[in-house]
Amino acid sequence: MAWIYLLIAGLLEIVWAFSMKQSEGFTKLGPSLVTLVAMVASFGLLSVSMKTLPLGTAYTIWTGIGAVGAFVVGIIWLNEGVHPMRVAAAGLIVAGLVLMRLAPTGAAG
């Protein structure tokens, strides 16, 4: 269940990042409220997932989902530029997330 909570927390991070952009510096009430609610829910689910997942794994996956998701949302909905270097950077983040997920969490040895 922790991985599901973490995935949802990461998706909510994308929501709050996008709605924060739409809030125009918290000057628009609707997007500002969406930002705050999504932030609280995202942090809450991250916290629940950390009950069983290691800190480094949970936090890395959460921020990675948010970073790559915000990158994709920016391209699709905000017409942000697509440059091969930016796509490569996002690809490296995704590769890192996959490795983090597959890596054993115990001590090396």
Secondary structure, 3 states (H helix, E strand, C coil): CHHHHHHHHHHHHHHHHHHHHHCCCCCCHHHHHHHHHHHHHHHHHHHHHCCCCCHHHHHHHHHHHHHHHHHHHHHHHHCCCCCHHHHHHHHHHHHHHHHHHHCCCCCCC
